[in-house]
């Protein structure tokens, strides 16, 4: 999972640092004169650590946290857990997706790049 996370954000042009501090990945970007950090966590099970990690990442400077899960069932379980354990102002800054969605995004980017290259 972590390899695909790294690939997606590097394809999008962001700087990605793996296993930094407490996040599985930290994505750095400068947009509209602002610098921001996205903390990414790859989760294979729904434990209390999921919400603890999300809270910690937000408190330590990540503007947004993305949790990547192995499948839709785990995604739903984590969303329920976050709804129960995080305050709403933090919950709004946490996204949950699946590795399949990450793979689809990579495929779209690569297909677009191939199409653009072929037309030139």
Secondary structure, 3 states (H helix, E strand, C coil): CHHHHHHHHHHCCCEEEECCCCCCEEEEEEECCEEEEEEEEEECCCCHHHHHHHHHHHHCCCCEEEEEECCHHHHHHHHHHHHHHCCHHHHCCEEEEEHHHHHHHHHHHHHHHHHHHHHC
